[in-house]
């Protein structure tokens, strides 16, 4: 093999190594983009439909995902713009695994929540209550649009009452 052939073979070998390295770095960049997108999506401000049952401004703990013993939640600040359009500004996000399963169908749509059901939500509502106490705004827990609860007392014992259904 001539020195030119050796040099060309070595260059091809180096090119293959660099291509593999570049591919690995591209995969790592894509993964970082996915993580960044996932980690900041919950922080995006969103426009909301008006709900005459609830005041504005207010704080809400919203269930984003509920499945088996896993759930995703966020605390948002709901504000009214001059135009009357409502905007929600996320303040906190959390995931929960284990603990009591939260099934909206098991929660009443009228009256005060029983202690056991309040206890299932108490660790989640703690952050909402802290925001509620520091900002002095009314606080609500929204499992879905049919299951919304007003936090009537944060301390010493958490108490919540169902917001009556909206009639069209």
N, CA, C and O atoms as a DFTB+ gen file, in Angstrom:
672 C
 N C O
     1  1       0.844      -1.167       0.000
     2  2       0.000       0.000       0.000
     3  2       0.902       1.248       0.000
     4  3       1.849       1.353       0.780
     5  1       0.583       2.161      -0.877
     6  2       1.397       3.373      -0.969
     7  2       1.052       4.325       0.174
     8  3       0.026       4.176       0.838
     9  1       1.921       5.298       0.388
    10  2       1.687       6.263       1.465
    11  2       0.427       7.085       1.206
    12  3      -0.250       7.484       2.154
    13  1       0.100       7.348      -0.068
    14  2      -1.134       8.069      -0.399
    15  2      -2.356       7.246      -0.005
    16  3      -3.318       7.779       0.547
    17  1      -2.315       5.952      -0.290
    18  2      -3.429       5.071       0.049
    19  2      -3.597       4.966       1.564
    20  3      -4.719       4.936       2.070
    21  1      -2.492       4.912       2.271
    22  2      -2.539       4.863       3.736
    23  2      -3.140       6.157       4.272
    24  3      -3.980       6.143       5.172
    25  1      -2.693       7.275       3.703
    26  2      -3.206       8.578       4.129
    27  2      -4.701       8.692       3.848
    28  3      -5.455       9.161       4.700
    29  1      -5.137       8.269       2.663
    30  2      -6.570       8.307       2.318
    31  2      -7.382       7.382       3.226
    32  3      -8.466       7.756       3.674
    33  1      -6.879       6.200       3.498
    34  2      -7.580       5.269       4.392
    35  2      -7.718       5.864       5.787
    36  3      -8.766       5.758       6.425
    37  1      -6.633       6.494       6.251
    38  2      -6.657       7.119       7.583
    39  2      -7.647       8.290       7.607
    40  3      -8.373       8.469       8.585
    41  1      -7.678       9.096       6.519
    42  2      -8.637      10.210       6.435
    43  2     -10.083       9.694       6.452
    44  3     -10.931      10.269       7.135
    45  1     -10.368       8.632       5.720
    46  2     -11.711       8.034       5.723
    47  2     -12.085       7.534       7.117
    48  3     -13.214       7.701       7.577
    49  1     -11.115       6.924       7.766
    50  2     -11.331       6.441       9.134
    51  2     -11.657       7.610      10.071
    52  3     -12.586       7.526      10.874
    53  1     -10.892       8.696       9.965
    54  2     -11.140       9.878      10.797
    55  2     -12.489      10.520      10.479
    56  3     -13.198      10.964      11.382
    57  1     -12.842      10.567       9.188
    58  2     -14.143      11.112       8.799
    59  2     -15.295      10.295       9.397
    60  3     -16.281      10.861       9.870
    61  1     -15.167       8.983       9.374
    62  2     -16.202       8.124       9.963
    63  2     -16.324       8.358      11.465
    64  3     -17.430       8.405      12.005
    65  1     -15.182       8.503      12.137
    66  2     -15.206       8.791      13.576
    67  2     -15.870      10.135      13.855
    68  3     -16.679      10.251      14.776
    69  1     -15.531      11.146      13.065
    70  2     -16.110      12.475      13.250
    71  2     -17.601      12.462      12.927
    72  3     -18.385      13.121      13.610
    73  1     -18.008      11.715      11.884
    74  2     -19.438      11.598      11.560
    75  2     -20.202      10.953      12.714
    76  3     -21.294      11.400      13.067
    77  1     -19.630       9.907      13.296
    78  2     -20.276       9.241      14.435
    79  2     -20.370      10.190      15.620
    80  3     -21.386      10.226      16.314
    81  1     -19.304      10.961      15.852
    82  2     -19.296      11.928      16.952
    83  2     -20.330      13.027      16.710
    84  3     -21.047      13.428      17.627
    85  1     -20.402      13.511      15.467
    86  2     -21.378      14.548      15.118
    87  2     -22.804      14.021      15.304
    88  3     -23.664      14.737      15.816
    89  1     -23.061      12.779      14.894
    90  2     -24.389      12.183      15.055
    91  2     -24.758      12.080      16.543
    92  3     -25.883      12.384      16.938
    93  1     -23.801      11.651      17.345
    94  2     -24.026      11.542      18.795
    95  2     -24.363      12.913      19.389
    96  3     -25.283      13.035      20.197
    97  1     -23.618      13.938      18.986
    98  2     -23.877      15.294      19.493
    99  2     -25.239      15.821      19.029
   100  3     -25.931      16.502      19.786
   101  1     -25.623      15.507      17.789
   102  2     -26.943      15.913      17.296
   103  2     -28.046      15.249      18.118
   104  3     -29.032      15.900      18.463
   105  1     -27.896      13.985      18.432
   106  2     -28.880      13.269      19.260
   107  2     -28.964      13.898      20.648
   108  3     -30.056      14.084      21.183
   109  1     -27.807      14.227      21.230
   110  2     -27.796      14.865      22.548
   111  2     -28.483      16.227      22.504
   112  3     -29.219      16.583      23.424
   113  1     -28.238      17.003      21.415
   114  2     -28.894      18.304      21.282
   115  2     -30.407      18.152      21.172
   116  3     -31.151      18.919      21.785
   117  1     -30.866      17.180      20.406
   118  2     -32.311      16.949      20.270
   119  2     -32.926      16.587      21.621
   120  3     -34.007      17.066      21.963
   121  1     -32.238      15.745      22.384
   122  2     -32.733      15.367      23.705
   123  2     -32.808      16.587      24.618
   124  3     -33.785      16.759      25.348
   125  1     -31.785      17.430      24.580
   126  2     -31.801      18.659      25.390
   127  2     -32.931      19.595      24.963
   128  3     -33.565      20.227      25.808
   129  1     -33.186      19.688      23.655
   130  2     -34.317      20.505      23.170
   131  2     -35.634      19.963      23.700
   132  3     -36.484      20.728      24.155
   133  1     -35.808      18.640      23.643
   134  2     -37.041      18.022      24.156
   135  2     -37.200      18.302      25.643
   136  3     -38.296      18.632      26.096
   137  1     -36.123      18.174      26.406
   138  2     -36.185      18.436      27.847
   139  2     -36.522      19.889      28.123
   140  3     -37.351      20.182      28.984
   141  1     -35.893      20.793      27.408
   142  2     -36.160      22.209      27.596
   143  2     -37.613      22.523      27.274
   144  3     -38.280      23.241      28.019
   145  1     -38.103      21.983      26.157
   146  2     -39.498      22.203      25.770
   147  2     -40.436      21.675      26.857
   148  3     -41.400      22.345      27.227
   149  1     -40.156      20.483      27.364
   150  2     -40.992      19.884      28.401
   151  2     -40.935      20.700      29.692
   152  3     -41.955      20.910      30.348
   153  1     -39.735      21.157      30.050
   154  2     -39.571      21.847      31.321
   155  2     -40.144      23.254      31.329
   156  3     -40.449      23.776      32.402
   157  1     -40.303      23.887      30.169
   158  2     -40.822      25.253      30.165
   159  2     -42.248      25.352      29.656
   160  3     -42.875      26.397      29.826
   161  1     -42.783      24.315      29.041
   162  2     -44.152      24.360      28.529
   163  2     -45.153      24.770      29.603
   164  3     -46.069      25.548      29.336
   165  1     -44.984      24.253      30.802
   166  2     -45.948      24.532      31.859
   167  2     -45.943      26.013      32.244
   168  3     -46.893      26.480      32.871
   169  1     -44.894      26.763      31.885
   170  2     -44.779      28.167      32.268
   171  2     -45.442      29.135      31.293
   172  3     -45.507      30.334      31.566
   173  1     -45.931      28.636      30.164
   174  2     -46.525      29.517      29.166
   175  2     -47.830      30.122      29.684
   176  3     -48.650      29.428      30.285
   177  1     -48.014      31.416      29.446
   178  2     -49.265      32.084      29.801
   179  2     -50.334      31.636      28.811
   180  3     -50.048      31.426      27.632
   181  1     -51.563      31.490      29.294
   182  2     -52.644      31.038      28.427
   183  2     -53.856      31.926      28.595
   184  3     -54.128      32.424      29.687
   185  1     -54.587      32.124      27.506
   186  2     -55.861      32.838      27.549
   187  2     -56.913      31.848      28.023
   188  3     -56.832      30.656      27.729
   189  1     -57.904      32.350      28.760
   190  2     -58.967      31.496      29.295
   191  2     -60.336      32.015      28.893
   192  3     -60.515      33.202      28.617
   193  1     -61.281      31.118      28.866
   194  2     -62.681      31.503      28.727
   195  2     -63.133      32.040      30.079
   196  3     -62.682      31.554      31.116
   197  1     -64.000      33.015      30.084
   198  2     -64.515      33.558      31.343
   199  2     -65.381      32.543      32.066
   200  3     -66.050      31.727      31.431
   201  1     -65.372      32.588      33.366
   202  2     -66.207      31.720      34.197
   203  2     -66.831      32.620      35.251
   204  3     -66.166      33.030      36.202
   205  1     -68.106      32.924      35.078
   206  2     -68.771      33.892      35.955
   207  2     -68.862      33.412      37.404
   208  3     -69.176      34.202      38.294
   209  1     -68.591      32.130      37.651
   210  2     -68.649      31.615      39.025
   211  2     -67.449      32.038      39.849
   212  3     -67.515      32.040      41.078
   213  1     -66.349      32.398      39.190
   214  2     -65.092      32.627      39.897
   215  2     -64.624      34.067      39.762
   216  3     -64.760      34.673      38.700
   217  1     -64.068      34.616      40.848
   218  2     -63.581      35.991      40.791
   219  2     -62.235      36.091      40.066
   220  3     -61.559      35.091      39.824
   221  1     -61.881      37.302      39.737
   222  2     -60.565      37.554      39.166
   223  2     -60.055      38.840      39.786
   224  3     -60.801      39.818      39.829
   225  1     -58.833      38.890      40.264
   226  2     -57.806      37.850      40.205
   227  2     -58.070      36.739      41.216
   228  3     -58.807      36.916      42.186
   229  1     -57.440      35.575      40.960
   230  2     -57.559      34.427      41.861
   231  2     -56.368      33.504      41.654
   232  3     -55.631      33.619      40.675
   233  1     -56.202      32.597      42.587
   234  2     -55.203      31.540      42.480
   235  2     -55.936      30.229      42.244
   236  3     -57.011      30.004      42.800
   237  1     -55.360      29.373      41.428
   238  2     -55.951      28.054      41.186
   239  2     -54.871      26.989      41.220
   240  3     -53.775      27.173      40.692
   241  1     -55.201      25.874      41.852
   242  2     -54.416      24.650      41.724
   243  2     -55.160      23.830      40.689
   244  3     -56.308      23.446      40.910
   245  1     -54.519      23.557      39.560
   246  2     -55.177      22.845      38.465
   247  2     -54.574      21.465      38.271
   248  3     -53.354      21.298      38.254
   249  1     -55.448      20.484      38.127
   250  2     -55.000      19.133      37.776
   251  2     -54.762      19.116      36.270
   252  3     -55.680      19.380      35.492
   253  1     -53.540      18.807      35.859
   254  2     -53.225      18.725      34.431
   255  2     -53.422      17.309      33.920
   256  3     -53.943      17.101      32.825
   257  1     -53.005      16.342      34.715
   258  2     -53.128      14.923      34.379
   259  2     -53.476      14.172      35.654
   260  3     -52.880      14.402      36.706
   261  1     -54.433      13.287      35.552
   262  2     -54.769      12.411      36.674
   263  2     -54.874      10.995      36.135
   264  3     -55.733      10.708      35.301
   265  1     -54.011      10.114      36.605
   266  2     -54.118       8.720      36.207
   267  2     -53.569       7.858      37.330
   268  3     -52.501       8.122      37.882
   269  1     -54.323       6.828      37.650
   270  2     -54.001       5.926      38.752
   271  2     -53.470       6.708      39.946
   272  3     -54.165       7.588      40.454
   273  1     -52.275       6.419      40.402
   274  2     -51.708       7.117      41.562
   275  2     -50.668       8.163      41.153
   276  3     -49.805       8.534      41.948
   277  1     -50.758       8.627      39.923
   278  2     -49.838       9.645      39.413
   279  2     -50.643      10.863      38.980
   280  3     -51.759      10.729      38.478
   281  1     -50.083      12.034      39.171
   282  2     -50.782      13.244      38.765
   283  2     -49.793      14.373      38.512
   284  3     -48.674      14.377      39.027
   285  1     -50.238      15.327      37.705
   286  2     -49.465      16.537      37.439
   287  2     -50.356      17.724      37.774
   288  3     -51.541      17.741      37.440
   289  1     -49.772      18.718      38.439
   290  2     -50.532      19.867      38.932
   291  2     -49.761      21.152      38.682
   292  3     -48.537      21.140      38.561
   293  1     -50.481      22.248      38.606
   294  2     -49.817      23.544      38.592
   295  2     -50.665      24.562      39.342
   296  3     -51.893      24.478      39.367
   297  1     -49.983      25.519      39.948
   298  2     -50.637      26.649      40.600
   299  2     -50.532      27.811      39.627
   300  3     -49.445      28.134      39.148
   301  1     -51.678      28.444      39.334
   302  2     -51.693      29.575      38.413
   303  2     -52.344      30.788      39.065
   304  3     -53.168      30.664      39.972
   305  1     -51.963      31.939      38.589
   306  2     -52.582      33.200      38.957
   307  2     -53.455      33.583      37.774
   308  3     -52.953      33.715      36.658
   309  1     -54.756      33.765      37.997
   310  2     -55.676      34.131      36.924
   311  2     -55.955      35.627      37.033
   312  3     -56.418      36.117      38.063
   313  1     -55.665      36.335      35.954
   314  2     -55.818      37.790      35.912
   315  2     -56.748      38.200      34.782
   316  3     -56.815      37.526      33.754
   317  1     -57.468      39.310      34.968
   318  2     -58.302      39.867      33.906
   319  2     -57.552      41.035      33.275
   320  3     -57.046      41.918      33.968
   321  1     -57.493      41.021      31.950
   322  2     -56.887      42.141      31.239
   323  2     -57.935      43.242      31.105
   324  3     -59.112      43.013      31.387
   325  1     -57.521      44.429      30.680
   326  2     -58.469      45.542      30.508
   327  2     -59.613      45.182      29.577
   328  3     -60.743      45.635      29.760
   329  1     -59.316      44.371      28.586
   330  2     -60.329      43.960      27.608
   331  2     -61.345      42.993      28.203
   332  3     -62.376      42.715      27.590
   333  1     -61.052      42.476      29.405
   334  2     -61.917      41.475      30.024
   335  2     -61.425      40.057      29.796
   336  3     -61.892      39.122      30.446
   337  1     -60.485      39.895      28.875
   338  2     -59.900      38.569      28.609
   339  2     -59.152      38.081      29.840
   340  3     -58.400      38.837      30.456
   341  1     -59.356      36.828      30.196
   342  2     -58.636      36.234      31.323
   343  2     -57.351      35.582      30.838
   344  3     -57.318      34.952      29.781
   345  1     -56.298      35.740      31.624
   346  2     -55.011      35.112      31.336
   347  2     -54.555      34.391      32.586
   348  3     -54.659      34.924      33.691
   349  1     -54.051      33.178      32.415
   350  2     -53.489      32.470      33.564
   351  2     -51.971      32.463      33.459
   352  3     -51.394      32.186      32.408
   353  1     -51.346      32.778      34.596
   354  2     -49.900      32.864      34.693
   355  2     -49.438      31.753      35.642
   356  3     -49.698      31.829      36.843
   357  1     -48.766      30.734      35.129
   358  2     -48.306      29.644      35.995
   359  2     -47.269      30.118      37.016
   360  3     -46.359      30.879      36.688
   361  1     -47.422      29.656      38.252
   362  2     -46.494      29.995      39.330
   363  2     -45.676      28.786      39.767
   364  3     -44.495      28.921      40.087
   365  1     -46.291      27.609      39.784
   366  2     -45.598      26.399      40.235
   367  2     -46.122      25.199      39.464
   368  3     -47.242      25.206      38.954
   369  1     -45.286      24.167      39.390
   370  2     -45.648      22.915      38.723
   371  2     -45.139      21.769      39.573
   372  3     -44.037      21.840      40.118
   373  1     -45.927      20.716      39.692
   374  2     -45.434      19.556      40.441
   375  2     -46.032      18.273      39.890
   376  3     -47.120      18.258      39.314
   377  1     -45.280      17.199      40.090
   378  2     -45.736      15.852      39.753
   379  2     -45.844      15.096      41.055
   380  3     -45.100      15.352      42.001
   381  1     -46.768      14.171      41.096
   382  2     -46.944      13.377      42.301
   383  2     -47.131      11.923      41.911
   384  3     -47.905      11.606      41.008
   385  1     -46.421      11.047      42.595
   386  2     -46.577       9.607      42.399
   387  2     -46.890       8.996      43.749
   388  3     -46.329       9.397      44.769
   389  1     -47.771       8.042      43.752
   390  2     -48.149       7.402      45.008
   391  2     -49.199       8.226      45.734
   392  3     -49.717       9.204      45.194
   393  1     -49.501       7.836      46.930
   394  2     -50.532       8.527      47.701
   395  2     -51.910       8.125      47.214
   396  3     -52.060       7.203      46.412
   397  1     -52.894       8.820      47.704
   398  2     -54.278       8.504      47.351
   399  2     -54.565       8.902      45.911
   400  3     -54.099       9.936      45.434
   401  1     -55.328       8.076      45.234
   402  2     -55.714       8.363      43.861
   403  2     -56.769       9.465      43.860
   404  3     -57.709       9.424      44.653
   405  1     -56.620      10.447      42.977
   406  2     -57.580      11.539      42.865
   407  2     -58.447      11.270      41.635
   408  3     -57.986      11.388      40.500
   409  1     -59.705      10.908      41.875
   410  2     -60.659      10.622      40.807
   411  2     -61.781      11.653      40.921
   412  3     -62.567      11.587      41.866
   413  1     -61.879      12.604      39.986
   414  2     -62.890      13.651      40.102
   415  2     -64.306      13.126      40.346
   416  3     -65.073      13.742      41.085
   417  1     -64.659      11.999      39.734
   418  2     -66.012      11.455      39.909
   419  2     -66.311      11.109      41.369
   420  3     -67.478      11.029      41.754
   421  1     -65.277      10.904      42.181
   422  2     -65.479      10.588      43.602
   423  2     -65.660      11.830      44.459
   424  3     -65.925      11.726      45.657
   425  1     -65.521      13.002      43.857
   426  2     -65.628      14.261      44.595
   427  2     -66.992      14.886      44.347
   428  3     -67.474      14.881      43.214
   429  1     -67.627      15.427      45.394
   430  2     -68.954      16.018      45.225
   431  2     -68.886      17.317      44.418
   432  3     -67.845      17.972      44.363
   433  1     -69.989      17.672      43.808
   434  2     -70.061      18.925      43.052
   435  2     -70.845      19.989      43.816
   436  3     -71.032      21.101      43.322
   437  1     -71.302      19.645      45.023
   438  2     -71.975      20.622      45.880
   439  2     -71.531      20.413      47.317
   440  3     -71.131      19.314      47.703
   441  1     -71.605      21.475      48.101
   442  2     -71.331      21.383      49.531
   443  2     -69.849      21.333      49.868
   444  3     -68.981      21.466      49.005
   445  1     -69.593      21.135      51.162
   446  2     -68.221      21.103      51.667
   447  2     -67.601      19.732      51.408
   448  3     -68.275      18.706      51.503
   449  1     -66.313      19.728      51.079
   450  2     -65.608      18.470      50.853
   451  2     -65.423      17.744      52.178
   452  3     -65.041      18.361      53.172
   453  1     -65.689      16.445      52.204
   454  2     -65.437      15.654      53.407
   455  2     -63.946      15.656      53.748
   456  3     -63.102      15.782      52.861
   457  1     -63.631      15.516      55.024
   458  2     -62.251      15.573      55.507
   459  2     -61.339      14.601      54.758
   460  3     -60.216      14.966      54.411
   461  1     -61.789      13.391      54.506
   462  2     -60.965      12.388      53.822
   463  2     -60.553      12.829      52.432
   464  3     -59.406      12.628      52.033
   465  1     -61.475      13.429      51.686
   466  2     -61.145      13.900      50.338
   467  2     -60.238      15.113      50.386
   468  3     -59.359      15.265      49.538
   469  1     -60.441      15.980      51.372
   470  2     -59.552      17.136      51.545
   471  2     -58.155      16.636      51.871
   472  3     -57.168      17.171      51.367
   473  1     -58.065      15.610      52.713
   474  2     -56.763      15.060      53.110
   475  2     -56.017      14.509      51.891
   476  3     -54.793      14.616      51.820
   477  1     -56.746      13.919      50.926
   478  2     -56.105      13.400      49.707
   479  2     -55.415      14.505      48.922
   480  3     -54.435      14.255      48.220
   481  1     -55.928      15.731      49.039
   482  2     -55.390      16.856      48.279
   483  2     -54.468      17.754      49.097
   484  3     -53.818      18.640      48.542
   485  1     -54.406      17.535      50.415
   486  2     -53.763      18.511      51.295
   487  2     -52.300      18.798      50.964
   488  3     -51.873      19.951      51.036
   489  1     -51.518      17.769      50.599
   490  2     -50.110      18.038      50.293
   491  2     -49.984      18.885      49.032
   492  3     -49.069      19.702      48.920
   493  1     -50.894      18.694      48.086
   494  2     -50.881      19.481      46.856
   495  2     -51.347      20.909      47.109
   496  3     -50.813      21.859      46.536
   497  1     -52.332      21.046      47.961
   498  2     -52.931      22.356      48.217
   499  2     -52.016      23.225      49.079
   500  3     -52.203      24.440      49.147
   501  1     -51.038      22.618      49.730
   502  2     -50.151      23.367      50.612
   503  2     -49.481      24.544      49.897
   504  3     -49.445      25.651      50.433
   505  1     -48.947      24.311      48.683
   506  2     -48.312      25.398      47.924
   507  2     -49.328      26.470      47.555
   508  3     -49.033      27.664      47.609
   509  1     -50.518      26.036      47.182
   510  2     -51.581      26.990      46.856
   511  2     -51.908      27.842      48.074
   512  3     -52.076      29.055      47.954
   513  1     -52.000      27.217      49.246
   514  2     -52.330      27.944      50.476
   515  2     -51.238      28.950      50.833
   516  3     -51.529      30.043      51.318
   517  1     -49.979      28.575      50.592
   518  2     -48.892      29.504      50.866
   519  2     -49.038      30.737      49.978
   520  3     -48.910      31.866      50.451
   521  1     -49.306      30.519      48.683
   522  2     -49.507      31.640      47.754
   523  2     -50.731      32.457      48.175
   524  3     -50.703      33.687      48.158
   525  1     -51.794      31.765      48.550
   526  2     -53.045      32.400      48.983
   527  2     -52.792      33.317      50.179
   528  3     -53.264      34.453      50.207
   529  1     -52.053      32.821      51.157
   530  2     -51.784      33.621      52.352
   531  2     -50.851      34.794      52.054
   532  3     -51.029      35.875      52.614
   533  1     -49.864      34.600      51.185
   534  2     -48.915      35.680      50.918
   535  2     -49.505      36.748      49.990
   536  3     -49.144      37.920      50.099
   537  1     -50.407      36.362      49.081
   538  2     -50.982      37.327      48.146
   539  2     -52.345      37.861      48.592
   540  3     -52.775      38.928      48.153
   541  1     -53.014      37.115      49.462
   542  2     -54.332      37.544      49.909
   543  2     -55.413      37.402      48.848
   544  3     -56.428      38.097      48.911
   545  1     -55.219      36.522      47.880
   546  2     -56.210      36.313      46.820
   547  2     -57.040      35.067      47.110
   548  3     -56.565      34.148      47.777
   549  1     -58.286      35.029      46.610
   550  2     -59.074      33.810      46.774
   551  2     -58.397      32.637      46.071
   552  3     -57.757      32.813      45.034
   553  1     -58.540      31.444      46.639
   554  2     -57.875      30.251      46.109
   555  2     -58.903      29.175      45.762
   556  3     -59.898      28.988      46.462
   557  1     -58.630      28.474      44.661
   558  2     -59.521      27.418      44.164
   559  2     -58.702      26.211      43.748
   560  3     -57.537      26.329      43.369
   561  1     -59.335      25.042      43.825
   562  2     -58.744      23.800      43.332
   563  2     -59.647      23.327      42.198
   564  3     -60.855      23.182      42.380
   565  1     -59.052      23.084      41.015
   566  2     -59.828      22.662      39.836
   567  2     -59.358      21.272      39.421
   568  3     -58.267      21.110      38.875
   569  1     -60.194      20.272      39.686
   570  2     -59.883      18.917      39.218
   571  2     -60.237      18.789      37.740
   572  3     -59.504      18.184      36.958
   573  1     -61.371      19.370      37.379
   574  2     -61.818      19.523      35.987
   575  2     -62.881      20.615      36.028
   576  3     -63.111      21.192      37.090
   577  1     -63.531      20.916      34.921
   578  2     -64.483      22.036      34.914
   579  2     -65.733      21.791      35.756
   580  3     -66.416      22.742      36.135
   581  1     -66.035      20.544      36.049
   582  2     -67.206      20.237      36.873
   583  2     -66.863      20.124      38.358
   584  3     -67.758      20.126      39.203
   585  1     -65.589      20.028      38.672
   586  2     -65.145      19.835      40.051
   587  2     -64.161      20.934      40.442
   588  3     -62.944      20.779      40.343
   589  1     -64.740      22.057      40.893
   590  2     -63.964      23.224      41.309
   591  2     -64.311      23.503      42.765
   592  3     -65.482      23.502      43.146
   593  1     -63.277      23.744      43.578
   594  2     -63.486      23.919      45.021
   595  2     -62.823      25.197      45.512
   596  3     -61.668      25.479      45.192
   597  1     -63.567      25.958      46.286
   598  2     -63.066      27.189      46.884
   599  2     -62.414      26.842      48.218
   600  3     -63.025      26.184      49.059
   601  1     -61.172      27.286      48.411
   602  2     -60.481      27.078      49.688
   603  2     -61.033      28.129      50.646
   604  3     -60.747      29.318      50.511
   605  1     -61.828      27.676      51.616
   606  2     -62.454      28.613      52.551
   607  2     -61.612      28.816      53.798
   608  3     -61.763      29.817      54.497
   609  1     -60.729      27.873      54.077
   610  2     -59.840      27.982      55.235
   611  2     -58.574      27.200      54.933
   612  3     -58.619      26.038      54.530
   613  1     -57.426      27.876      55.140
   614  2     -56.152      27.207      54.881
   615  2     -55.544      26.638      56.152
   616  3     -54.972      25.548      56.134
   617  1     -55.662      27.358      57.238
   618  2     -55.065      26.953      58.500
   619  2     -56.055      27.163      59.629
   620  3     -56.858      28.087      59.503
   621  1     -56.087      26.439      60.674
   622  2     -55.231      25.310      61.003
   623  2     -55.647      24.046      60.258
   624  3     -54.838      23.131      60.100
   625  1     -56.891      23.982      59.801
   626  2     -57.356      22.807      59.080
   627  2     -57.894      23.249      57.728
   628  3     -58.723      24.156      57.650
   629  1     -57.427      22.611      56.669
   630  2     -57.848      22.939      55.315
   631  2     -59.324      22.617      55.127
   632  3     -59.777      21.524      55.467
   633  1     -60.070      23.574      54.582
   634  2     -61.496      23.372      54.293
   635  2     -61.787      23.903      52.900
   636  3     -61.294      24.959      52.503
   637  1     -62.598      23.151      52.167
   638  2     -62.964      23.552      50.807
   639  2     -64.439      23.277      50.575
   640  3     -65.018      22.348      51.139
   641  1     -65.026      24.105      49.736
   642  2     -66.436      23.947      49.391
   643  2     -66.555      23.956      47.867
   644  3     -65.853      24.701      47.182
   645  1     -67.446      23.124      47.353
   646  2     -67.638      23.019      45.905
   647  2     -68.236      24.309      45.354
   648  3     -69.094      24.931      45.981
   649  1     -67.768      24.699      44.174
   650  2     -68.344      25.842      43.457
   651  2     -69.524      25.290      42.670
   652  3     -69.357      24.329      41.920
   653  1     -70.729      25.877      42.822
   654  2     -71.901      25.360      42.097
   655  2     -71.670      25.328      40.588
   656  3     -70.944      26.158      40.040
   657  1     -72.290      24.372      39.937
   658  2     -72.152      24.218      38.494
   659  2     -72.691      25.446      37.777
   660  3     -73.609      26.113      38.253
   661  1     -72.099      25.728      36.623
   662  2     -72.520      26.870      35.825
   663  2     -73.713      26.462      34.975
   664  3     -73.681      25.434      34.299
   665  1     -74.773      27.277      35.014
   666  2     -75.967      26.982      34.217
   667  2     -75.953      27.854      32.974
   668  3     -75.746      29.064      33.058
   669  1     -76.174      27.237      31.822
   670  2     -76.143      27.998      30.561
   671  2     -77.456      28.672      30.282
   672  3     -77.598      29.350      29.265
